[in-house]
Amino acid sequence: MDAWFERYTATVSPEQLGERIVFRFTDGDTGTMSREEMLAHVITHGAYHRGNVGQVLKSISVVPPRDLFTKFLHISEPQRRQA
């Protein structure tokens, strides 16, 4: 899935990002968002859930794992570690 998002964001045009798409929410209501808004939603939605899971773990005295964007970047692109 990560590879798909990487390919998509590397090739989508600014005009396409502005395109509005009609969709249906899981509760049955309809909505519209631009492709750009949808990408932002996917990014923030996942971060929201990871943050909530971390809080739940803390509430039961379990230290949550470090979930850092910088760690992801340095694992996926080790050259970023070099000055």
N, C-alpha and C positions, 0 to 999 in steps of 0.2 A: 504494500500500500504506500509506503514511503516513496518508493521509486516512482509510482504513478504520480503522486503529488509533485515530486521534483520535476518530472517530465512535463506535466501539465503547466506548472507555474513558469517553466523555462520557455514554453512555446505560446502561451496564451497572449493575445494582443491586448493593448489597452482598451480598444473598442469592444472586444469580447468581454473583458472584465466589467464593463459598464452595462452589459446586456442583463435585463431583468428576466428572471425565470419564475414562473408560477409553480407552486408546489403545494402539497397537502401535509399538514402537521400530523403527528401520530394521533392526536385527539379528533381528527377529521376536519378541522378548520383549514381554510386555504390561506396562502400568504404569497408574497412576492419579495424577492431579494435579488440584488445584482450578484453576479458571479464573484465579484470582489468581496461583497458582504458575506457570502457563503463561505469563502475561504477564511475570512477573519473569524467567523462563527466556529468553524471546525477547530481552528487554533485555540481560541479562548475556551471552547467547550471542554476540550480534553484537559486543559490546565485547571479548569474549575473542578473537575472530578478528581484529578490527582491531588489537588489541595484538600478536598473534602476527605479523601481516604486517609491522607496524612493526619488530619485532625481526629478522625475516628481511631486510628492506631494510637495516637497520643492519649486519647481518653481511656484506653484500656491498658495504659502503661507499656506500650510497645513503641520502640523508637522507629519512626518511619525511615525508609531508605532515602538516601539523598537523591533527589530527582532534579538534576540541574541541566539546563539547556547548554551551558558551557561545557559540561562533561560530555554530552552528546556530540557537540561540535568537535571536541578534541579527540574523541574516539573515532568518529567518522572521517575526520580530516586531520590526521596527526601533525601535518605541517603547520597547523595553527599554533602549536606549542613553541615554535621557533620565532624569535624576535626579528 
